């Protein structure tokens, strides 16, 4: 799940699994889908 953090009057989007920060929500969501720090949803 992507979490939001306010810092220097900007909103940052963090990957909850690994803690990476993004300045764009779409980038964070794209990363989070492929991040292996969380439980895989679609592993076959
Ligand atoms: Zn991540």
mmCIF file of the protein (N, C-alpha, C, O) and its ligand, coordinates in Angstrom:
data_MODEL
# 
_entry.id   MODEL 
# 
loop_
_entity.id 
_entity.type 
_entity.pdbx_number_of_molecules 
1 polymer     1 
2 non-polymer 1 
# 
_entity_poly.entity_id                      1 
_entity_poly.type                           'polypeptide(L)' 
_entity_poly.nstd_linkage                   no 
_entity_poly.nstd_monomer                   no 
_entity_poly.pdbx_seq_one_letter_code       
;(UNK)(UNK)(UNK)(UNK)(UNK)(UNK)(UNK)(UNK)(UNK)(UNK)(UNK)(UNK)(UNK)(UNK)(UNK)(UNK)
(UNK)(UNK)(UNK)(UNK)(UNK)(UNK)(UNK)(UNK)(UNK)(UNK)(UNK)(UNK)(UNK)(UNK)(UNK)(UNK)
(UNK)(UNK)(UNK)(UNK)(UNK)(UNK)(UNK)(UNK)(UNK)(UNK)(UNK)(UNK)
;
_entity_poly.pdbx_seq_one_letter_code_can   XXXXXXXXXXXXXXXXXXXXXXXXXXXXXXXXXXXXXXXXXXXX 
_entity_poly.pdbx_strand_id                 A 
# 
loop_
_entity_poly_seq.entity_id 
_entity_poly_seq.num 
_entity_poly_seq.mon_id 
_entity_poly_seq.hetero 
1 1  UNK n 
1 2  UNK n 
1 3  UNK n 
1 4  UNK n 
1 5  UNK n 
1 6  UNK n 
1 7  UNK n 
1 8  UNK n 
1 9  UNK n 
1 10 UNK n 
1 11 UNK n 
1 12 UNK n 
1 13 UNK n 
1 14 UNK n 
1 15 UNK n 
1 16 UNK n 
1 17 UNK n 
1 18 UNK n 
1 19 UNK n 
1 20 UNK n 
1 21 UNK n 
1 22 UNK n 
1 23 UNK n 
1 24 UNK n 
1 25 UNK n 
1 26 UNK n 
1 27 UNK n 
1 28 UNK n 
1 29 UNK n 
1 30 UNK n 
1 31 UNK n 
1 32 UNK n 
1 33 UNK n 
1 34 UNK n 
1 35 UNK n 
1 36 UNK n 
1 37 UNK n 
1 38 UNK n 
1 39 UNK n 
1 40 UNK n 
1 41 UNK n 
1 42 UNK n 
1 43 UNK n 
1 44 UNK n 
# 
loop_
_struct_asym.id 
_struct_asym.entity_id 
A 1 
B 2 
# 
loop_
_chem_comp.id 
_chem_comp.type 
_chem_comp.mon_nstd_flag 
UNK 'L-peptide linking' . 
ZN  non-polymer         . 
# 
_pdbx_entity_nonpoly.entity_id   2 
_pdbx_entity_nonpoly.name        ? 
_pdbx_entity_nonpoly.comp_id     ZN 
# 
_pdbx_nonpoly_scheme.asym_id         B 
_pdbx_nonpoly_scheme.entity_id       2 
_pdbx_nonpoly_scheme.mon_id          ZN 
_pdbx_nonpoly_scheme.ndb_seq_num     1 
_pdbx_nonpoly_scheme.pdb_seq_num     101 
_pdbx_nonpoly_scheme.auth_seq_num    101 
_pdbx_nonpoly_scheme.pdb_mon_id      ZN 
_pdbx_nonpoly_scheme.auth_mon_id     ZN 
_pdbx_nonpoly_scheme.pdb_strand_id   A 
_pdbx_nonpoly_scheme.pdb_ins_code    . 
# 
loop_
_atom_site.group_PDB 
_atom_site.id 
_atom_site.type_symbol 
_atom_site.label_atom_id 
_atom_site.label_alt_id 
_atom_site.label_comp_id 
_atom_site.label_asym_id 
_atom_site.label_entity_id 
_atom_site.label_seq_id 
_atom_site.pdbx_PDB_ins_code 
_atom_site.Cartn_x 
_atom_site.Cartn_y 
_atom_site.Cartn_z 
_atom_site.occupancy 
_atom_site.B_iso_or_equiv 
_atom_site.pdbx_formal_charge 
_atom_site.auth_seq_id 
_atom_site.auth_comp_id 
_atom_site.auth_asym_id 
_atom_site.auth_atom_id 
_atom_site.pdbx_PDB_model_num 
ATOM   1   N  N  . UNK A 1 1  ? 0.849  -1.199  0.000   1.00 0.00 ? 1   UNK A N  1 
ATOM   2   C  CA . UNK A 1 1  ? 0.000  0.000   0.000   1.00 0.00 ? 1   UNK A CA 1 
ATOM   3   C  C  . UNK A 1 1  ? 0.878  1.240   0.000   1.00 0.00 ? 1   UNK A C  1 
ATOM   4   O  O  . UNK A 1 1  ? 1.891  1.293   0.697   1.00 0.00 ? 1   UNK A O  1 
ATOM   5   N  N  . UNK A 1 2  ? 0.486  2.236   -0.784  1.00 0.00 ? 2   UNK A N  1 
ATOM   6   C  CA . UNK A 1 2  ? 1.229  3.497   -0.843  1.00 0.00 ? 2   UNK A CA 1 
ATOM   7   C  C  . UNK A 1 2  ? 0.756  4.408   0.291   1.00 0.00 ? 2   UNK A C  1 
ATOM   8   O  O  . UNK A 1 2  ? -0.443 4.614   0.477   1.00 0.00 ? 2   UNK A O  1 
ATOM   9   N  N  . UNK A 1 3  ? 1.708  4.944   1.037   1.00 0.00 ? 3   UNK A N  1 
ATOM   10  C  CA . UNK A 1 3  ? 1.361  5.869   2.105   1.00 0.00 ? 3   UNK A CA 1 
ATOM   11  C  C  . UNK A 1 3  ? 1.831  7.272   1.731   1.00 0.00 ? 3   UNK A C  1 
ATOM   12  O  O  . UNK A 1 3  ? 2.742  7.423   0.918   1.00 0.00 ? 3   UNK A O  1 
ATOM   13  N  N  . UNK A 1 4  ? 1.222  8.291   2.313   1.00 0.00 ? 4   UNK A N  1 
ATOM   14  C  CA . UNK A 1 4  ? 1.608  9.663   2.010   1.00 0.00 ? 4   UNK A CA 1 
ATOM   15  C  C  . UNK A 1 4  ? 2.324  10.287  3.196   1.00 0.00 ? 4   UNK A C  1 
ATOM   16  O  O  . UNK A 1 4  ? 2.002  10.017  4.353   1.00 0.00 ? 4   UNK A O  1 
ATOM   17  N  N  . UNK A 1 5  ? 3.307  11.131  2.881   1.00 0.00 ? 5   UNK A N  1 
ATOM   18  C  CA . UNK A 1 5  ? 4.084  11.812  3.907   1.00 0.00 ? 5   UNK A CA 1 
ATOM   19  C  C  . UNK A 1 5  ? 4.220  13.274  3.508   1.00 0.00 ? 5   UNK A C  1 
ATOM   20  O  O  . UNK A 1 5  ? 4.530  13.573  2.355   1.00 0.00 ? 5   UNK A O  1 
ATOM   21  N  N  . UNK A 1 6  ? 3.993  14.191  4.448   1.00 0.00 ? 6   UNK A N  1 
ATOM   22  C  CA . UNK A 1 6  ? 4.203  15.604  4.138   1.00 0.00 ? 6   UNK A CA 1 
ATOM   23  C  C  . UNK A 1 6  ? 5.584  16.019  4.602   1.00 0.00 ? 6   UNK A C  1 
ATOM   24  O  O  . UNK A 1 6  ? 5.997  15.722  5.724   1.00 0.00 ? 6   UNK A O  1 
ATOM   25  N  N  . UNK A 1 7  ? 6.287  16.707  3.727   1.00 0.00 ? 7   UNK A N  1 
ATOM   26  C  CA . UNK A 1 7  ? 7.656  17.096  4.041   1.00 0.00 ? 7   UNK A CA 1 
ATOM   27  C  C  . UNK A 1 7  ? 7.993  18.318  3.195   1.00 0.00 ? 7   UNK A C  1 
ATOM   28  O  O  . UNK A 1 7  ? 7.816  18.294  1.977   1.00 0.00 ? 7   UNK A O  1 
ATOM   29  N  N  . UNK A 1 8  ? 8.471  19.370  3.818   1.00 0.00 ? 8   UNK A N  1 
ATOM   30  C  CA . UNK A 1 8  ? 8.819  20.594  3.107   1.00 0.00 ? 8   UNK A CA 1 
ATOM   31  C  C  . UNK A 1 8  ? 7.669  21.104  2.242   1.00 0.00 ? 8   UNK A C  1 
ATOM   32  O  O  . UNK A 1 8  ? 7.875  21.529  1.105   1.00 0.00 ? 8   UNK A O  1 
ATOM   33  N  N  . UNK A 1 9  ? 6.441  21.055  2.799   1.00 0.00 ? 9   UNK A N  1 
ATOM   34  C  CA . UNK A 1 9  ? 5.252  21.505  2.086   1.00 0.00 ? 9   UNK A CA 1 
ATOM   35  C  C  . UNK A 1 9  ? 4.992  20.734  0.802   1.00 0.00 ? 9   UNK A C  1 
ATOM   36  O  O  . UNK A 1 9  ? 4.289  21.217  -0.086  1.00 0.00 ? 9   UNK A O  1 
ATOM   37  N  N  . UNK A 1 10 ? 5.555  19.544  0.704   1.00 0.00 ? 10  UNK A N  1 
ATOM   38  C  CA . UNK A 1 10 ? 5.257  18.666  -0.426  1.00 0.00 ? 10  UNK A CA 1 
ATOM   39  C  C  . UNK A 1 10 ? 4.680  17.368  0.105   1.00 0.00 ? 10  UNK A C  1 
ATOM   40  O  O  . UNK A 1 10 ? 4.971  16.957  1.228   1.00 0.00 ? 10  UNK A O  1 
ATOM   41  N  N  . UNK A 1 11 ? 3.863  16.729  -0.711  1.00 0.00 ? 11  UNK A N  1 
ATOM   42  C  CA . UNK A 1 11 ? 3.355  15.413  -0.343  1.00 0.00 ? 11  UNK A CA 1 
ATOM   43  C  C  . UNK A 1 11 ? 4.156  14.359  -1.083  1.00 0.00 ? 11  UNK A C  1 
ATOM   44  O  O  . UNK A 1 11 ? 4.263  14.378  -2.310  1.00 0.00 ? 11  UNK A O  1 
ATOM   45  N  N  . UNK A 1 12 ? 4.719  13.437  -0.308  1.00 0.00 ? 12  UNK A N  1 
ATOM   46  C  CA . UNK A 1 12 ? 5.499  12.351  -0.878  1.00 0.00 ? 12  UNK A CA 1 
ATOM   47  C  C  . UNK A 1 12 ? 4.713  11.058  -0.735  1.00 0.00 ? 12  UNK A C  1 
ATOM   48  O  O  . UNK A 1 12 ? 3.930  10.877  0.198   1.00 0.00 ? 12  UNK A O  1 
ATOM   49  N  N  . UNK A 1 13 ? 4.942  10.178  -1.677  1.00 0.00 ? 13  UNK A N  1 
ATOM   50  C  CA . UNK A 1 13 ? 4.239  8.900   -1.663  1.00 0.00 ? 13  UNK A CA 1 
ATOM   51  C  C  . UNK A 1 13 ? 5.258  7.801   -1.427  1.00 0.00 ? 13  UNK A C  1 
ATOM   52  O  O  . UNK A 1 13 ? 6.217  7.645   -2.183  1.00 0.00 ? 13  UNK A O  1 
ATOM   53  N  N  . UNK A 1 14 ? 5.034  7.049   -0.370  1.00 0.00 ? 14  UNK A N  1 
ATOM   54  C  CA . UNK A 1 14 ? 6.008  6.043   0.027   1.00 0.00 ? 14  UNK A CA 1 
ATOM   55  C  C  . UNK A 1 14 ? 5.471  4.637   -0.171  1.00 0.00 ? 14  UNK A C  1 
ATOM   56  O  O  . UNK A 1 14 ? 4.318  4.351   0.149   1.00 0.00 ? 14  UNK A O  1 
ATOM   57  N  N  . UNK A 1 15 ? 6.316  3.762   -0.702  1.00 0.00 ? 15  UNK A N  1 
ATOM   58  C  CA . UNK A 1 15 ? 5.999  2.339   -0.756  1.00 0.00 ? 15  UNK A CA 1 
ATOM   59  C  C  . UNK A 1 15 ? 6.066  1.809   0.668   1.00 0.00 ? 15  UNK A C  1 
ATOM   60  O  O  . UNK A 1 15 ? 7.109  1.872   1.318   1.00 0.00 ? 15  UNK A O  1 
ATOM   61  N  N  . UNK A 1 16 ? 4.942  1.287   1.144   1.00 0.00 ? 16  UNK A N  1 
ATOM   62  C  CA . UNK A 1 16 ? 4.906  0.833   2.528   1.00 0.00 ? 16  UNK A CA 1 
ATOM   63  C  C  . UNK A 1 16 ? 5.793  -0.384  2.738   1.00 0.00 ? 16  UNK A C  1 
ATOM   64  O  O  . UNK A 1 16 ? 6.295  -0.617  3.838   1.00 0.00 ? 16  UNK A O  1 
ATOM   65  N  N  . UNK A 1 17 ? 5.983  -1.164  1.668   1.00 0.00 ? 17  UNK A N  1 
ATOM   66  C  CA . UNK A 1 17 ? 6.730  -2.410  1.802   1.00 0.00 ? 17  UNK A CA 1 
ATOM   67  C  C  . UNK A 1 17 ? 8.229  -2.162  2.006   1.00 0.00 ? 17  UNK A C  1 
ATOM   68  O  O  . UNK A 1 17 ? 8.858  -2.797  2.853   1.00 0.00 ? 17  UNK A O  1 
ATOM   69  N  N  . UNK A 1 18 ? 8.800  -1.232  1.219   1.00 0.00 ? 18  UNK A N  1 
ATOM   70  C  CA . UNK A 1 18 ? 10.254 -1.058  1.282   1.00 0.00 ? 18  UNK A CA 1 
ATOM   71  C  C  . UNK A 1 18 ? 10.664 0.352   1.689   1.00 0.00 ? 18  UNK A C  1 
ATOM   72  O  O  . UNK A 1 18 ? 11.835 0.592   1.982   1.00 0.00 ? 18  UNK A O  1 
ATOM   73  N  N  . UNK A 1 19 ? 9.701  1.300   1.711   1.00 0.00 ? 19  UNK A N  1 
ATOM   74  C  CA . UNK A 1 19 ? 10.013 2.633   2.198   1.00 0.00 ? 19  UNK A CA 1 
ATOM   75  C  C  . UNK A 1 19 ? 10.501 3.613   1.152   1.00 0.00 ? 19  UNK A C  1 
ATOM   76  O  O  . UNK A 1 19 ? 10.813 4.756   1.485   1.00 0.00 ? 19  UNK A O  1 
ATOM   77  N  N  . UNK A 1 20 ? 10.576 3.196   -0.114  1.00 0.00 ? 20  UNK A N  1 
ATOM   78  C  CA . UNK A 1 20 ? 10.998 4.115   -1.170  1.00 0.00 ? 20  UNK A CA 1 
ATOM   79  C  C  . UNK A 1 20 ? 10.026 5.281   -1.278  1.00 0.00 ? 20  UNK A C  1 
ATOM   80  O  O  . UNK A 1 20 ? 8.815  5.097   -1.155  1.00 0.00 ? 20  UNK A O  1 
ATOM   81  N  N  . UNK A 1 21 ? 10.557 6.494   -1.511  1.00 0.00 ? 21  UNK A N  1 
ATOM   82  C  CA . UNK A 1 21 ? 9.732  7.689   -1.628  1.00 0.00 ? 21  UNK A CA 1 
ATOM   83  C  C  . UNK A 1 21 ? 9.630  8.133   -3.081  1.00 0.00 ? 21  UNK A C  1 
ATOM   84  O  O  . UNK A 1 21 ? 10.605 8.082   -3.830  1.00 0.00 ? 21  UNK A O  1 
ATOM   85  N  N  . UNK A 1 22 ? 8.435  8.570   -3.466  1.00 0.00 ? 22  UNK A N  1 
ATOM   86  C  CA . UNK A 1 22 ? 8.195  9.090   -4.813  1.00 0.00 ? 22  UNK A CA 1 
ATOM   87  C  C  . UNK A 1 22 ? 7.470  10.420  -4.693  1.00 0.00 ? 22  UNK A C  1 
ATOM   88  O  O  . UNK A 1 22 ? 6.720  10.633  -3.741  1.00 0.00 ? 22  UNK A O  1 
ATOM   89  N  N  . UNK A 1 23 ? 7.686  11.317  -5.651  1.00 0.00 ? 23  UNK A N  1 
ATOM   90  C  CA . UNK A 1 23 ? 6.943  12.584  -5.629  1.00 0.00 ? 23  UNK A CA 1 
ATOM   91  C  C  . UNK A 1 23 ? 5.690  12.506  -6.494  1.00 0.00 ? 23  UNK A C  1 
ATOM   92  O  O  . UNK A 1 23 ? 4.975  13.496  -6.650  1.00 0.00 ? 23  UNK A O  1 
ATOM   93  N  N  . UNK A 1 24 ? 5.432  11.347  -7.045  1.00 0.00 ? 24  UNK A N  1 
ATOM   94  C  CA . UNK A 1 24 ? 4.267  11.168  -7.900  1.00 0.00 ? 24  UNK A CA 1 
ATOM   95  C  C  . UNK A 1 24 ? 3.530  9.902   -7.475  1.00 0.00 ? 24  UNK A C  1 
ATOM   96  O  O  . UNK A 1 24 ? 4.124  8.829   -7.362  1.00 0.00 ? 24  UNK A O  1 
ATOM   97  N  N  . UNK A 1 25 ? 2.219  10.046  -7.240  1.00 0.00 ? 25  UNK A N  1 
ATOM   98  C  CA . UNK A 1 25 ? 1.462  8.899   -6.735  1.00 0.00 ? 25  UNK A CA 1 
ATOM   99  C  C  . UNK A 1 25 ? 1.453  7.735   -7.730  1.00 0.00 ? 25  UNK A C  1 
ATOM   100 O  O  . UNK A 1 25 ? 1.553  6.574   -7.333  1.00 0.00 ? 25  UNK A O  1 
ATOM   101 N  N  . UNK A 1 26 ? 1.333  8.049   -9.012  1.00 0.00 ? 26  UNK A N  1 
ATOM   102 C  CA . UNK A 1 26 ? 1.293  6.983   -10.021 1.00 0.00 ? 26  UNK A CA 1 
ATOM   103 C  C  . UNK A 1 26 ? 2.599  6.192   -10.038 1.00 0.00 ? 26  UNK A C  1 
ATOM   104 O  O  . UNK A 1 26 ? 2.593  4.970   -10.186 1.00 0.00 ? 26  UNK A O  1 
ATOM   105 N  N  . UNK A 1 27 ? 3.721  6.901   -9.885  1.00 0.00 ? 27  UNK A N  1 
ATOM   106 C  CA . UNK A 1 27 ? 5.009  6.216   -9.844  1.00 0.00 ? 27  UNK A CA 1 
ATOM   107 C  C  . UNK A 1 27 ? 5.082  5.275   -8.636  1.00 0.00 ? 27  UNK A C  1 
ATOM   108 O  O  . UNK A 1 27 ? 5.575  4.151   -8.731  1.00 0.00 ? 27  UNK A O  1 
ATOM   109 N  N  . UNK A 1 28 ? 4.591  5.754   -7.528  1.00 0.00 ? 28  UNK A N  1 
ATOM   110 C  CA . UNK A 1 28 ? 4.626  4.934   -6.321  1.00 0.00 ? 28  UNK A CA 1 
ATOM   111 C  C  . UNK A 1 28 ? 3.742  3.707   -6.475  1.00 0.00 ? 28  UNK A C  1 
ATOM   112 O  O  . UNK A 1 28 ? 4.111  2.611   -6.052  1.00 0.00 ? 28  UNK A O  1 
ATOM   113 N  N  . UNK A 1 29 ? 2.570  3.892   -7.085  1.00 0.00 ? 29  UNK A N  1 
ATOM   114 C  CA . UNK A 1 29 ? 1.664  2.757   -7.257  1.00 0.00 ? 29  UNK A CA 1 
ATOM   115 C  C  . UNK A 1 29 ? 2.241  1.742   -8.237  1.00 0.00 ? 29  UNK A C  1 
ATOM   116 O  O  . UNK A 1 29 ? 2.110  0.534   -8.041  1.00 0.00 ? 29  UNK A O  1 
ATOM   117 N  N  . UNK A 1 30 ? 2.880  2.238   -9.293  1.00 0.00 ? 30  UNK A N  1 
ATOM   118 C  CA . UNK A 1 30 ? 3.505  1.331   -10.260 1.00 0.00 ? 30  UNK A CA 1 
ATOM   119 C  C  . UNK A 1 30 ? 4.613  0.531   -9.590  1.00 0.00 ? 30  UNK A C  1 
ATOM   120 O  O  . UNK A 1 30 ? 4.723  -0.681  -9.775  1.00 0.00 ? 30  UNK A O  1 
ATOM   121 N  N  . UNK A 1 31 ? 5.434  1.230   -8.806  1.00 0.00 ? 31  UNK A N  1 
ATOM   122 C  CA . UNK A 1 31 ? 6.500  0.530   -8.093  1.00 0.00 ? 31  UNK A CA 1 
ATOM   123 C  C  . UNK A 1 31 ? 5.927  -0.507  -7.139  1.00 0.00 ? 31  UNK A C  1 
ATOM   124 O  O  . UNK A 1 31 ? 6.403  -1.641  -7.072  1.00 0.00 ? 31  UNK A O  1 
ATOM   125 N  N  . UNK A 1 32 ? 4.888  -0.098  -6.395  1.00 0.00 ? 32  UNK A N  1 
ATOM   126 C  CA . UNK A 1 32 ? 4.350  -0.958  -5.359  1.00 0.00 ? 32  UNK A CA 1 
ATOM   127 C  C  . UNK A 1 32 ? 3.815  -2.262  -5.936  1.00 0.00 ? 32  UNK A C  1 
ATOM   128 O  O  . UNK A 1 32 ? 3.875  -3.302  -5.280  1.00 0.00 ? 32  UNK A O  1 
ATOM   129 N  N  . UNK A 1 33 ? 3.288  -2.213  -7.166  1.00 0.00 ? 33  UNK A N  1 
ATOM   130 C  CA . UNK A 1 33 ? 2.772  -3.439  -7.793  1.00 0.00 ? 33  UNK A CA 1 
ATOM   131 C  C  . UNK A 1 33 ? 3.878  -4.451  -8.034  1.00 0.00 ? 33  UNK A C  1 
ATOM   132 O  O  . UNK A 1 33 ? 3.650  -5.658  -7.945  1.00 0.00 ? 33  UNK A O  1 
ATOM   133 N  N  . UNK A 1 34 ? 5.073  -3.968  -8.339  1.00 0.00 ? 34  UNK A N  1 
ATOM   134 C  CA . UNK A 1 34 ? 6.153  -4.898  -8.653  1.00 0.00 ? 34  UNK A CA 1 
ATOM   135 C  C  . UNK A 1 34 ? 7.121  -5.075  -7.489  1.00 0.00 ? 34  UNK A C  1 
ATOM   136 O  O  . UNK A 1 34 ? 8.068  -5.856  -7.575  1.00 0.00 ? 34  UNK A O  1 
ATOM   137 N  N  . UNK A 1 35 ? 6.883  -4.352  -6.410  1.00 0.00 ? 35  UNK A N  1 
ATOM   138 C  CA . UNK A 1 35 ? 7.769  -4.456  -5.253  1.00 0.00 ? 35  UNK A CA 1 
ATOM   139 C  C  . UNK A 1 35 ? 7.568  -5.798  -4.560  1.00 0.00 ? 35  UNK A C  1 
ATOM   140 O  O  . UNK A 1 35 ? 6.439  -6.213  -4.298  1.00 0.00 ? 35  UNK A O  1 
ATOM   141 N  N  . UNK A 1 36 ? 8.657  -6.457  -4.273  1.00 0.00 ? 36  UNK A N  1 
ATOM   142 C  CA . UNK A 1 36 ? 8.554  -7.778  -3.660  1.00 0.00 ? 36  UNK A CA 1 
ATOM   143 C  C  . UNK A 1 36 ? 8.604  -7.708  -2.143  1.00 0.00 ? 36  UNK A C  1 
ATOM   144 O  O  . UNK A 1 36 ? 8.704  -8.735  -1.471  1.00 0.00 ? 36  UNK A O  1 
ATOM   145 N  N  . UNK A 1 37 ? 8.535  -6.502  -1.606  1.00 0.00 ? 37  UNK A N  1 
ATOM   146 C  CA . UNK A 1 37 ? 8.535  -6.365  -0.162  1.00 0.00 ? 37  UNK A CA 1 
ATOM   147 C  C  . UNK A 1 37 ? 7.177  -6.665  0.450   1.00 0.00 ? 37  UNK A C  1 
ATOM   148 O  O  . UNK A 1 37 ? 7.042  -6.749  1.671   1.00 0.00 ? 37  UNK A O  1 
ATOM   149 N  N  . UNK A 1 38 ? 6.165  -6.827  -0.409  1.00 0.00 ? 38  UNK A N  1 
ATOM   150 C  CA . UNK A 1 38 ? 4.820  -7.105  0.075   1.00 0.00 ? 38  UNK A CA 1 
ATOM   151 C  C  . UNK A 1 38 ? 4.362  -8.466  -0.450  1.00 0.00 ? 38  UNK A C  1 
ATOM   152 O  O  . UNK A 1 38 ? 5.029  -9.064  -1.294  1.00 0.00 ? 38  UNK A O  1 
ATOM   153 N  N  . UNK A 1 39 ? 3.247  -8.943  0.040   1.00 0.00 ? 39  UNK A N  1 
ATOM   154 C  CA . UNK A 1 39 ? 2.749  -10.233 -0.428  1.00 0.00 ? 39  UNK A CA 1 
ATOM   155 C  C  . UNK A 1 39 ? 2.316  -10.135 -1.884  1.00 0.00 ? 39  UNK A C  1 
ATOM   156 O  O  . UNK A 1 39 ? 1.552  -9.237  -2.236  1.00 0.00 ? 39  UNK A O  1 
ATOM   157 N  N  . UNK A 1 40 ? 2.782  -11.030 -2.727  1.00 0.00 ? 40  UNK A N  1 
ATOM   158 C  CA . UNK A 1 40 ? 2.373  -11.004 -4.132  1.00 0.00 ? 40  UNK A CA 1 
ATOM   159 C  C  . UNK A 1 40 ? 0.915  -11.401 -4.275  1.00 0.00 ? 40  UNK A C  1 
ATOM   160 O  O  . UNK A 1 40 ? 0.451  -12.364 -3.665  1.00 0.00 ? 40  UNK A O  1 
ATOM   161 N  N  . UNK A 1 41 ? 0.191  -10.626 -5.109  1.00 0.00 ? 41  UNK A N  1 
ATOM   162 C  CA . UNK A 1 41 ? -1.241 -10.881 -5.290  1.00 0.00 ? 41  UNK A CA 1 
ATOM   163 C  C  . UNK A 1 41 ? -1.504 -11.827 -6.464  1.00 0.00 ? 41  UNK A C  1 
ATOM   164 O  O  . UNK A 1 41 ? -2.466 -12.595 -6.452  1.00 0.00 ? 41  UNK A O  1 
ATOM   165 N  N  . UNK A 1 42 ? -0.644 -11.761 -7.465  1.00 0.00 ? 42  UNK A N  1 
ATOM   166 C  CA . UNK A 1 42 ? -0.965 -12.461 -8.698  1.00 0.00 ? 42  UNK A CA 1 
ATOM   167 C  C  . UNK A 1 42 ? 0.052  -13.537 -9.056  1.00 0.00 ? 42  UNK A C  1 
ATOM   168 O  O  . UNK A 1 42 ? 0.127  -13.963 -10.209 1.00 0.00 ? 42  UNK A O  1 
ATOM   169 N  N  . UNK A 1 43 ? 0.822  -13.971 -8.090  1.00 0.00 ? 43  UNK A N  1 
ATOM   170 C  CA . UNK A 1 43 ? 1.814  -14.986 -8.389  1.00 0.00 ? 43  UNK A CA 1 
ATOM   171 C  C  . UNK A 1 43 ? 1.114  -16.293 -8.771  1.00 0.00 ? 43  UNK A C  1 
ATOM   172 O  O  . UNK A 1 43 ? 0.190  -16.744 -8.093  1.00 0.00 ? 43  UNK A O  1 
ATOM   173 N  N  . UNK A 1 44 ? 1.572  -16.881 -9.859  1.00 0.00 ? 44  UNK A N  1 
ATOM   174 C  CA . UNK A 1 44 ? 0.927  -18.102 -10.337 1.00 0.00 ? 44  UNK A CA 1 
ATOM   175 C  C  . UNK A 1 44 ? 1.828  -19.318 -10.145 1.00 0.00 ? 44  UNK A C  1 
ATOM   176 O  O  . UNK A 1 44 ? 1.442  -20.433 -10.493 1.00 0.00 ? 44  UNK A O  1 
HETATM 177 ZN ZN . ZN  B 2 .  ? 8.762  -0.960  -2.599  1.00 0.00 ? 101 ZN  A ZN 1 
# 
